[in-house]
């Protein structure tokens, strides 16, 4: 399970950085905190479907594109 969280976090971070977004900016876009984004990107927490959907929308992608496993 941890490997899947790490893969998801890496995919989110890669897309966020490719768009020039900071963790803080992404957090503001989805109504979350910078620390939560950091925890998601580093695989320290799981992410629910609602949060994942908001992250995908903010990054202009689909949830399935963030699931690289």
N, C-alpha and C positions, 0 to 999 in steps of 0.2 A: 504493500500500500504506500509506503514512504516513497518508493521510486516513482510511483505515479504522481504523487504530490510534487515531487521535485521536477518531473518532466512538465507538468502543467505550469508550475511557477516559472520555469525557464522559458516556456513558450510565451507566457504573458510578458515577462521582462523583455524578451527579444522584440516583441511587437511594440511594446511601450517605448523602448529606446529607439527603435527604427523610426518612430513618429516624433521623436524629440520631446516626449512627455516625461516629466519628473514623476516620482511616486506621489508627491503631494498633489500635483495637477490631476493625475488619474483618480486619486482618492476624492478630490473635490467633485470630479465629474460623476462619480458613482455614489456620492453621499457617504463616504467612508473616511477612514483616517490613514495617514501615511504609514503608521506602524502596522495597520492591518494589511495594507498592500505589501509591505516588506515581509510580513509573516507568510502571506500567500506565495510570494515569489521565491521565498527560501524554503518552502515546503514544510514550514513549522506548524501550519494549521491546514485543515481541509477547508474547502470552500463549497458552500451550498449552491444549488442550481440558480437561485435568485441572484446571488452575488456574481456567480459566473456569467450569467446572462447580461447583467449590467456591465461587467468588465468587457465582455465581447462587444456589446453595443458601443461602448465608449471608444474601443479600439477599432471600430468599423469592420468587425469580422464576425464570424459565426462561432458558436461554442465548439462545434466539431473541429474547427480549424485550430483550436487551442489544445485539443486532446490528441497529442502526438503518439500516444501509446495504444 
